[in-house]
C-alpha cells in the first residue's frame, strides 16, 4: 500500500464521517481525536522497520544550589561540582513495529555524569510510536489509547495553515492526577488525520519533563520522528537544575507496511524490544570528528561548556567522598567490573512491618562481566531486626557460564529464622488453631545456618532443569537455667542436627518470550503459567548428617494482562515431607519467612505479611494461594490530589492451609512508586478477625 492510497481512502472515509460526527453533538476537539483514532491501527503499523542515526546534544543549567547539592545521589544526574555542563552523543537506532527499539551509543563527548543521563533517562523519551497506547517504555498512558475519553478530555485551540496543509491544535487535559498521564497538545493534519507534532508535559521521578517531537509530513519521512526537544526541571530541597536535550534523526533505511508480505510464524525472540546497548561507550574527544558528524553546529554557550568540561576517559576512577559514601548508595564502574554499596547510614535502607518492627539492611554488589557474555556476581546482604535483636545475612555468588542457555552455578551461605524440630509438630496439631499461643510451648529453638551449591540449565526454550546440594546446620539456642540446688548454670539443649540434601527440580513456561541482551538470554513473559517442582532427599552420614527425609514442593504462577497497565497475578503452591525417619525441620523453600525486603516488582507468593514466623515450621505440609490485582487507577482515582504521585495500586488476597491452621486468610491494599511501597493488611483465622498491620519499604536506590 502506497502513501497516496492512504490519502485517497482517508478523504472518502472522512468526507462521509465528518457530517455524522459533528451532527451528533460531539465537540470539535473530540471529533478530530476520533478521526485520528479511526486510522490509528493502520498508521501504527505502517512503518514496519527503520534504521536511523540520532544526534543528541544537551546541557545542564544549575539555577540554585546549596550544601546539599554535593551529596545528591547519582540517580538525580547532578554534576557533583555544581557546574553547568554539556554532553553530545551519536546513537544508532533500529526499530521494528509495533514498539521494538534497539539503541546503541556509538560516540559520546562531555561529562561522565551526563553520559549516564543519556543512557538511563534521555533515550527512554526519544523513540515513540504515537499510535501505540503506551509510550516511554510502557510508563505513560498516551491519548491514542482505545478509549482516551476515560482518561483525558480535549479542547480545540486553533488551526494553523502551513505547507499547504491545515493543522489543528488540540489541548490534552488529564481527568486524573497521575504520573501515568500527560498534559499538553497534539497538532493533527487535517484530511489525513496524522499527528504532525506533540508537545507534552508530565512528571518523571523527581523531575518535571517536557517533550516536543515533530514528525515527517506526507511524501517525506511520513510518520517518522524528525527532531525532539526534551527538558527535565528538578527543584528539590532548595536546589534547582534544568536539563535540556535536543535530538535530530537521520534515516538510513525505511520499510513500509505491505499486505502482500507473508505472515511470520510465531517468534518468541523479543531481543529488540526497547533494548539499550550500553556495554561499552566509545568516548571521542576529537573536535574534527564532531565537526564532521554534527548535523547542527554548537552555540557559543555550548562551546564554552564543552571546553570547560572535565575529561571522562574510560579508565577514569571515581573517588569516594567519605561523607557521601556513609549516607548515599554508591556505584563504581571500572572497565567490566561494577561495584555498588548501599551506604552505611543510608536512611532509605529502613523498612517497617508489624511482625518484625523496624528493619535496617545493607546491600553490596561486586560484578564482573566478560565479553563472552559470562558473568560473575557476588551480592551479599545484611539485615538487622531491632525488635527481635536478630541479625540476618546472605552471601550469594552467581557464575553465569552459558549466557544464551541461562546456564548458571549458584552458591550461598546464610542464616535463616530460628526454628524448632519436628518433635513439636504433633503437639501443635493437637491444639485448637485459634487457641495456639507459641509462647506457652517453651519451644526448643535452633539457630539455622544454610548453604547450597546449585545449578540450572535451559534444555528447551522455557524449560529449565535445576539440581544441586543443600546443607543445613541446626544449633540449639543456649537457653540457660539456674539449678537451685547448686546455683550452677545448666545448658538445656545440646543436640545439633545436620541435613545433607541433594535436590532436583524444574521450571517450565510454555511459549516463553525472551530476548538476547548482549549474549545473555532473559525471559520476558508468556501467555501461559509457569510450572515448577522440586524434590529433595536428606541422606544420613554425609558430613555428619543425621536427618533422613524427603521433601516435595510444586507450584504454578502467572501474570495476566487485563488491560492497559493493569494486570492480575496468581500463585498457588503446595509442599509436604515424606519418609520422615528421623528428627527433621519443616523448613520449606517456597513457604518461608523472608527477612530481607523484597522489591515491589518481585513475584508474589511464598510469604504472608502478618503470619508469625513460628507457623512456617508448624506443619509437615502446606497449601497456599496468593492473588494480586495491580492498576495505576484503582481506588485513589476517587480522591483528587492524592493519586498524582502514585504509580501503582495493588489489592491482595492470600489463603493458607496447614493442618495446625486449616484456614488462614490475608487481604490487603498497597500503593507504590519509584520512591517507596506501602501496604495495609488484615488477617483472619478460621474466618474470624485476627489482626491488622502495615508495612513500608523504600524502593529508591535498590
C-alpha positions in Angstrom: 0.0 0.0 0.0 1.4 3.4 -1.0 1.1 6.7 0.7 -1.2 8.2 -1.9 -3.6 5.3 -1.5 -3.9 6.2 2.2 -4.7 9.8 1.2 -7.5 8.7 -1.1 -9.0 6.3 1.5 -8.8 9.0 4.2 -10.5 11.6 2.0 -13.5 9.5 1.1 -14.0 8.0 4.5 -13.8 11.2 6.4 -15.9 13.2 3.9 -18.7 10.8 4.8 -17.9 10.6 8.5 -17.4 14.3 9.3 -21.0 15.2 8.9 -22.0 12.3 11.1 -19.6 13.3 13.9 -20.4 17.0 14.1 -24.0 16.3 13.6 -24.3 14.2 16.6 -23.2 16.8 19.1 -19.5 15.9 19.5 -17.2 18.8 20.3 -14.7 19.7 17.6 -11.7 18.5 19.5 -13.3 15.1 20.3 -14.3 14.7 16.7 -10.8 15.3 15.5 -9.4 12.8 18.1 -12.0 10.2 16.9 -10.9 10.7 13.3 -7.3 10.2 14.3 -8.1 7.0 16.2 -10.0 5.6 13.2 -6.8 5.2 11.3 -4.7 4.6 14.4 -4.1 0.9 13.8 -3.1 1.5 10.1 -0.7 4.3 10.9 0.6 2.4 13.9 1.9 -0.4 11.8 2.6 1.5 8.5 6.2 1.9 9.4 7.4 -1.7 9.7 11.1 -1.1 10.3 13.8 1.5 10.1 17.4 2.2 10.8 18.4 5.6 11.9 21.2 7.6 13.5 20.3 10.2 16.2 22.5 13.1 17.2 21.8 14.3 20.7 23.2 17.4 22.4 22.3 18.7 25.8 23.3 20.9 28.7 22.6 21.2 32.4 22.0 24.6 33.9 22.3 24.9 37.7 19.9 27.7 38.8 20.1 27.2 42.6 22.3 25.1 44.8 23.2 24.8 48.5 25.4 22.5 50.6 23.1 19.5 50.0 24.0 19.7 46.3 27.3 17.8 46.6 25.6 15.0 48.5 23.0 14.3 45.7 22.6 10.6 44.8 23.6 9.6 41.3 20.1 9.0 40.1 19.5 12.8 40.2 22.0 13.2 37.4 23.7 16.2 39.0 27.2 17.4 38.4 28.7 17.0 41.9 30.8 20.2 41.4 27.6 22.1 40.8 28.7 23.4 37.5 26.8 23.8 34.2 27.7 21.0 31.8 27.4 19.8 28.2 27.1 16.4 26.5 26.7 15.2 22.9 26.2 11.7 21.5 25.6 9.7 18.4 23.2 6.8 18.7 22.3 4.1 16.2 18.6 3.0 16.4 16.8 0.0 14.9 13.0 0.0 15.1 10.5 -2.7 14.2 6.8 -2.5 14.7 4.9 -2.0 16.9 7.2 -0.8 19.6 10.6 -2.6 19.4 13.7 -0.4 19.7 17.3 -1.3 19.8 19.6 1.7 20.6 23.4 1.7 20.7 25.6 4.6 21.7 28.3 4.9 19.0 30.1 8.0 20.3 29.8 10.4 23.3 31.6 13.5 24.4 31.1 15.6 27.6 30.9 14.9 31.3 30.6 11.4 32.7 27.5 12.1 34.7 25.6 13.3 31.7 26.7 10.2 29.8 24.8 8.2 32.4 21.9 10.5 31.9 21.8 9.8 28.2 21.9 6.0 28.8 19.4 5.8 31.6 16.9 8.5 31.0 17.0 10.5 27.8 16.8 7.6 25.4 13.6 6.5 27.1 11.9 9.6 25.6 13.4 9.6 22.1 11.7 6.9 20.2 7.9 7.0 20.4 5.3 5.3 18.3 2.5 7.8 18.9 -0.1 5.3 17.7 0.8 2.9 20.5 -1.4 3.1 23.6 1.6 3.4 25.9 4.9 5.3 25.4 8.3 5.7 27.1 8.8 2.0 27.6 5.2 1.5 28.8 5.5 4.1 31.5 2.9 6.6 30.2 -0.7 6.0 29.0 -0.9 8.0 25.8 -4.1 9.7 24.4 -4.1 7.3 21.5 -5.4 4.6 23.8 -8.5 2.8 22.6 -10.8 4.8 24.9 -9.0 8.1 25.6 -12.1 9.8 26.9 -11.9 7.6 30.0 -8.6 9.3 31.0 -8.4 12.6 29.1 -10.6 15.4 27.9 -9.7 17.5 24.8 -10.2 21.2 23.9 -9.9 22.7 20.5 -7.3 25.6 20.4 -6.9 26.8 16.8 -5.8 25.8 13.4 -2.6 26.7 11.6 -2.2 26.8 7.8 1.3 25.8 6.7 2.9 23.9 3.9 -0.4 23.8 2.1 -1.9 21.9 5.0 -4.3 22.8 7.8 -3.0 21.7 11.2 -5.4 21.5 14.2 -4.0 22.2 17.7 -5.8 20.1 20.3 -5.2 20.6 24.0 -4.8 17.4 26.2 -6.1 17.6 29.8 -5.9 14.5 32.1 -9.0 13.7 34.1 -7.0 12.1 36.9 -3.8 13.4 38.5 -1.3 10.7 37.9 2.3 10.2 36.8 0.9 7.7 34.3 -0.9 10.5 32.3 0.4 13.6 30.5 -0.9 17.0 29.5 -0.1 19.2 26.5 -1.1 19.5 22.9 -1.5 17.4 19.7 -1.0 19.0 16.3 -3.1 17.0 13.8 -3.0 17.3 10.0 -6.5 18.0 8.5 -7.8 15.5 6.0 -5.3 12.6 6.7 -5.6 13.0 10.5 -2.0 12.1 11.3 -0.2 13.6 14.3 2.4 16.0 13.0 3.7 17.2 16.3 3.1 16.7 20.0 4.1 18.9 23.0 3.5 17.1 26.2 4.4 17.5 29.9 4.5 15.2 32.9 6.5 14.0 35.9 9.4 11.6 35.8 10.7 10.6 39.3 11.7 13.9 41.0 11.7 15.9 37.7 9.0 17.6 35.6 9.5 16.8 32.0 8.5 18.3 28.7 8.9 16.5 25.3 8.4 18.2 21.9 8.5 15.9 18.9 7.9 16.7 15.3 7.1 14.1 12.7 7.6 13.9 8.9 5.0 15.4 6.6 3.4 13.3 3.8 5.7 12.2 0.9 8.8 12.8 3.1 9.7 10.6 6.1 6.0 10.1 6.6 5.1 9.3 10.2 8.8 9.2 11.3 10.1 11.4 14.2 12.4 14.2 12.8 13.5 16.1 15.9 12.8 16.0 19.6 13.4 18.5 22.4 13.4 17.2 26.0 13.5 19.3 29.2 13.9 18.0 32.8 13.2 20.5 35.5 14.3 19.5 39.0 13.6 21.6 42.1 14.5 19.7 45.3 15.5 20.8 48.8 16.5 24.3 47.6 18.4 23.0 44.6 17.2 23.7 41.1 18.5 22.4 37.8 17.3 22.3 34.2 18.5 19.6 31.8 17.8 20.4 28.1 18.4 18.0 25.3 17.9 18.3 21.5 18.0 15.4 19.1 17.8 15.1 15.3 17.1 11.9 13.3 18.8 10.8 10.1 17.2 7.7 8.4 19.3 5.2 6.5 16.6 2.7 5.6 12.8 2.5 6.0 10.4 -0.4 5.3 6.7 0.3 5.0 3.8 -2.0 5.6 2.6 -4.3 2.8 -0.4 -6.6 2.9 1.4 -8.8 0.4 4.1 -9.8 2.9 3.9 -13.3 4.3 2.8 -13.6 7.8 5.7 -14.6 10.0 5.5 -17.7 12.2 5.4 -17.3 16.0 8.6 -15.8 17.2 9.4 -15.8 20.9 12.6 -13.8 20.5 11.9 -10.2 21.5 15.5 -9.1 21.7 14.8 -5.8 20.0 12.0 -4.7 22.5 13.4 -1.4 23.7 16.8 -2.7 24.3 19.5 -0.2 25.1 23.0 -1.5 24.4 25.5 0.3 26.7 28.1 -2.4 27.4 30.8 -0.1 26.3 30.5 3.6 25.5 33.1 4.9 23.0 34.2 8.3 24.2 35.6 10.5 21.4 37.1 13.9 22.2 38.4 14.6 18.7 36.9 18.0 17.7 37.4 17.2 14.0 35.2 14.1 14.4 32.4 16.0 15.9 32.6 18.9 13.4 32.1 16.3 10.7 29.3 14.4 12.4 27.2 17.2 14.0 24.1 17.9 11.8 23.7 21.2 13.6 26.5 23.4 14.9 27.0 24.2 18.6 26.0 27.6 20.0 28.7 29.8 21.6 27.3 28.9 25.0 27.6 25.1 24.3 31.2 25.7 23.0 32.1 27.3 26.3 30.7 24.4 28.3 32.4 21.7 26.3 35.7 23.5 26.6 35.4 23.6 30.3 34.0 20.1 30.9 36.1 17.5 32.6 37.6 14.6 30.8 35.7 11.3 31.0 38.3 8.8 30.0 37.3 5.2 30.1 39.7 4.3 32.8 39.0 7.4 34.9 38.3 6.3 38.5 35.6 7.8 40.6 36.9 8.7 44.1 34.9 8.2 47.2 33.7 11.1 49.1 33.6 9.9 52.7 30.6 11.7 53.9 28.6 10.8 50.7 29.7 7.2 51.0 28.3 6.9 54.5 24.8 8.1 53.7 24.2 7.5 50.0 24.3 4.5 47.7 27.4 4.4 45.5 28.1 2.8 42.2 31.6 2.5 40.6 32.3 1.1 37.2 35.8 0.3 36.0 36.1 -1.5 32.7 34.0 -4.6 33.0 33.8 -4.6 36.8 30.9 -3.0 38.8 30.9 -2.2 42.5 28.0 -1.0 44.5 27.3 -0.2 48.1 24.1 0.9 49.7 25.7 3.3 52.2 26.4 2.6 55.9 24.0 5.2 57.3 21.5 5.3 54.4 18.0 6.1 55.7 16.5 4.5 52.6 17.5 1.1 53.9 15.0 1.3 56.7 11.8 -0.8 56.5 8.9 -1.5 58.8 6.3 -4.3 59.2 4.1 -5.2 62.1 5.6 -8.7 62.6 9.2 -7.6 62.6 9.2 -3.9 63.6 12.0 -1.8 62.2 14.4 -3.4 59.9 17.7 -1.9 58.7 19.5 -3.6 55.9 22.6 -3.3 53.7 23.4 -4.4 50.2 26.8 -4.9 48.5 27.5 -5.7 44.9 30.6 -6.9 43.1 30.1 -7.9 39.5 32.4 -8.9 36.7 31.3 -9.1 33.1 33.1 -10.8 30.3 33.0 -10.2 26.5 31.8 -13.7 26.0 28.6 -12.8 28.0 29.7 -14.8 31.1 29.1 -13.1 34.4 30.4 -13.5 38.0 28.3 -11.8 40.7 28.8 -11.5 44.5 25.8 -9.8 46.2 25.9 -10.1 50.0 23.1 -8.7 52.2 22.9 -7.9 55.8 19.7 -7.2 57.8 19.1 -6.2 61.4 15.7 -6.7 63.2 15.8 -4.3 66.1 12.6 -5.6 67.8 13.9 -9.2 67.8 17.5 -8.2 68.3 18.5 -10.6 65.4 20.9 -10.2 62.5 20.5 -12.0 59.2 22.9 -12.3 56.4 23.3 -13.9 53.0 26.3 -14.2 50.7 25.1 -15.4 47.3 27.6 -16.0 44.4 26.4 -16.5 40.8 28.5 -17.8 37.9 26.8 -17.5 34.6 28.8 -19.9 32.4 26.3 -20.3 29.5 24.6 -17.0 29.0 22.5 -18.0 26.0 21.2 -21.1 27.7 20.9 -19.5 31.2 23.4 -21.9 32.5 24.4 -20.9 36.0 26.1 -22.2 39.1 24.9 -20.7 42.4 26.5 -20.8 45.8 25.2 -19.2 49.0 25.8 -19.2 52.8 23.1 -17.6 55.0 21.3 -17.8 58.3 17.5 -18.2 58.5 14.8 -17.9 61.1 15.3 -19.7 64.4 13.2 -22.8 64.0 12.2 -25.9 66.1 12.3 -29.6 65.2 9.6 -31.9 64.2 9.2 -33.2 67.7 6.8 -30.3 68.4 4.6 -30.6 65.3 2.4 -33.4 66.7 1.9 -31.4 69.9 0.9 -28.3 67.9 -1.5 -30.3 65.7 -3.4 -31.5 68.8 -4.3 -27.9 69.7 -7.3 -25.8 68.6 -5.9 -23.5 66.0 -7.3 -20.3 67.4 -6.1 -21.1 70.9 -2.5 -21.8 69.9 0.0 -19.5 71.6 3.6 -20.4 70.8 4.8 -18.6 73.9 3.1 -21.3 76.0 5.1 -24.1 74.5 8.6 -23.1 75.6 9.8 -24.2 72.2 13.3 -25.6 71.8 14.6 -23.1 69.2 17.6 -23.8 66.9 19.8 -21.3 65.0 19.6 -22.3 61.4 22.5 -21.9 59.0 22.1 -22.9 55.4 24.5 -23.3 52.5 23.8 -24.6 49.0 25.5 -25.3 45.7 23.1 -25.5 42.8 23.0 -25.1 39.1 20.5 -24.7 36.3 20.5 -25.0 32.5 17.9 -24.4 29.8 17.3 -27.5 27.7 14.4 -26.1 25.7 13.1 -22.6 25.4 11.1 -22.1 28.6 12.3 -25.4 30.3 14.9 -25.0 33.0 16.3 -28.0 34.8 17.9 -27.5 38.2 19.9 -29.6 40.6 22.4 -29.4 43.4 23.0 -30.0 47.1 21.8 -28.2 50.2 23.4 -28.4 53.6 21.5 -27.2 56.8 23.0 -27.0 60.2 20.8 -26.5 63.3 22.5 -25.4 66.5 20.4 -25.2 69.7 19.8 -21.8 71.2 21.7 -22.0 74.5 18.9 -21.3 76.9 20.3 -21.2 80.4 18.6 -22.3 83.6 19.9 -22.0 87.1 19.9 -25.2 89.2 18.6 -24.0 92.6 20.4 -26.8 94.5 23.9 -25.9 93.1 23.4 -22.5 91.6 25.2 -23.9 88.5 24.2 -22.8 85.0 22.9 -25.7 83.0 22.6 -25.9 79.2 19.2 -27.4 78.4 19.7 -28.2 74.7 22.8 -30.0 73.5 21.8 -31.8 70.3 22.8 -30.4 66.9 21.2 -31.5 63.7 22.6 -31.5 60.2 20.9 -32.2 56.9 22.8 -33.1 53.6 20.1 -32.9 50.9 20.6 -33.5 47.2 17.8 -31.7 45.2 16.4 -31.9 41.7 13.9 -29.5 40.1 12.4 -28.0 37.0 10.7 -24.8 35.9 8.7 -24.8 32.7 6.8 -22.0 30.9 5.1 -22.9 27.6 5.6 -20.4 24.7 8.1 -18.3 26.7 9.0 -15.0 25.2 12.6 -13.9 25.6 15.3 -11.5 24.4 19.1 -11.8 24.0 20.6 -8.8 25.8 24.1 -8.8 24.5 24.8 -12.5 24.7 22.6 -13.2 27.7 19.1 -14.7 27.4 16.4 -13.1 29.6 12.8 -14.3 30.0 10.1 -11.6 29.3 6.7 -13.3 29.7 4.2 -15.8 28.3 0.5 -16.3 27.8 0.8 -19.5 29.9 1.6 -20.1 33.6 5.0 -21.2 34.9 5.1 -24.6 36.4 7.8 -25.7 38.8 8.6 -28.5 41.1 11.4 -29.7 43.4 12.3 -33.0 45.0 14.9 -33.2 47.9 16.1 -36.1 49.9 18.1 -35.9 53.2 20.8 -38.5 53.4 22.3 -39.8 56.6 26.1 -39.9 57.3 27.3 -37.4 54.8 29.2 -34.6 56.5 27.8 -35.9 59.8 24.2 -35.5 58.5 21.7 -37.1 61.0 18.5 -36.2 59.2 16.6 -38.5 56.8 13.5 -37.3 55.0 12.0 -36.4 51.6 10.6 -33.0 50.7 8.4 -32.3 47.6 7.2 -28.8 46.5 5.2 -27.8 43.5 3.7 -24.5 42.3 2.4 -22.5 39.4 2.2 -18.8 38.9 1.2 -16.3 36.1 0.8 -12.6 35.4 -2.2 -11.9 33.2 -2.7 -8.6 31.5 -6.3 -7.4 31.9 -6.0 -4.1 30.1 -3.5 -1.2 29.7 -1.1 -1.1 32.6 -3.5 -3.4 34.6 -2.7 -7.0 35.5 -3.8 -9.9 37.6 -1.2 -12.1 39.3 -1.8 -15.5 40.9 0.4 -18.0 42.6 -0.6 -21.5 44.0 1.7 -24.0 45.6 1.9 -27.0 47.9 4.6 -28.9 49.8 5.0 -31.9 52.1 7.6 -34.0 53.9 7.5 -37.8 53.5 9.6 -40.8 54.7 10.5 -38.8 57.8 12.5 -41.5 59.6 14.4 -39.1 61.8 14.1 -35.7 63.5 13.8 -33.1 60.8 13.0 -29.4 60.5 10.0 -28.3 58.4 11.8 -25.6 56.5 10.2 -25.3 53.1 11.7 -23.3 50.3 8.5 -21.9 48.8 6.7 -21.3 52.1 9.0 -19.4 54.4 9.6 -16.0 56.1 11.8 -13.5 54.3 14.0 -11.3 56.4 15.3 -9.0 53.6 12.7 -6.8 52.0 11.6 -7.8 48.5 11.4 -5.4 45.6 8.0 -4.1 44.7 8.4 -5.9 41.4 9.3 -9.3 42.8 6.8 -12.1 42.2 4.1 -12.7 44.8 3.8 -15.9 46.8 5.6 -17.8 49.5 5.2 -15.5 52.4 2.4 -13.8 54.4 2.7 -10.3 55.9 1.0 -10.9 59.3 1.8 -14.6 59.9 4.0 -15.2 62.9 7.3 -16.9 61.9 6.6 -19.9 64.1 3.8 -21.0 61.9 6.2 -21.7 59.0 7.6 -24.6 60.9 4.4 -25.9 62.4 3.5 -28.5 59.8 5.0 -31.1 57.5 2.7 -29.9 54.7 1.1 -26.8 53.3 -1.2 -25.5 50.6 -1.1 -21.7 49.7 -2.6 -19.4 47.2 -1.9 -15.7 46.5 -3.8 -13.3 44.3 -3.0 -9.7 43.3 -4.6 -7.1 41.1 -2.4 -4.2 40.0 -3.6 -1.0 38.4 -2.4 2.7 38.2 -6.0 3.7 38.7 -8.0 1.7 41.3 -9.2 3.4 44.5 -7.2 6.6 44.6 -8.8 7.9 41.4 -11.8 8.8 43.7 -9.6 11.2 45.7 -8.3 14.1 43.7 -4.8 15.3 44.6 -3.7 12.0 46.2 -3.1 9.9 43.1 -0.7 12.3 41.4 2.4 10.7 42.9 1.3 7.1 43.0 2.3 4.9 40.1 0.5 1.7 41.0 -2.1 0.4 43.4 -2.4 -3.2 44.5 -5.2 -5.3 46.0 -4.0 -8.5 47.7 -5.7 -11.8 48.8 -3.9 -14.8 50.2 -5.0 -18.1 51.7 -3.1 -20.8 53.6 -3.9 -24.3 54.7 -1.7 -26.3 57.1 -3.1 -29.0 59.5 -2.4 -26.8 62.6 -4.0 -23.8 60.9 -6.6 -25.1 58.3 -7.9 -21.7 57.3 -5.7 -18.6 57.4 -6.6 -15.6 55.2 -4.9 -12.2 54.5 -6.3 -9.4 52.5 -4.5 -6.1 51.8 -4.2 -2.9 49.8 -0.9 -1.4 48.7 0.4 1.7 46.9 3.8 2.3 45.4 6.0 4.4 43.1 9.7 4.7 42.3 10.4 6.1 45.9 8.5 3.7 48.2 5.9 1.0 48.6 3.5 0.6 51.5 0.6 -1.7 52.3 -2.1 -2.4 55.0 -3.2 -5.9 55.7 -5.9 -7.7 57.7 -5.6 -11.4 58.8 -8.3 -13.8 59.6 -8.1 -17.2 61.3 -11.0 -19.6 60.7 -12.8 -16.7 59.1 -12.6 -14.6 62.2 -10.7 -11.3 62.5 -7.2 -11.8 63.9 -5.1 -8.7 63.4 -4.3 -5.7 61.3 -0.8 -4.4 60.3 1.1 -2.2 57.9 4.4 -2.4 56.1 6.6 0.2 54.5 9.8 -0.1 52.4 11.8 2.3 50.2 12.2 1.4 46.6 14.6 4.2 45.8 18.2 3.1 45.4 17.6 -0.6 45.0 
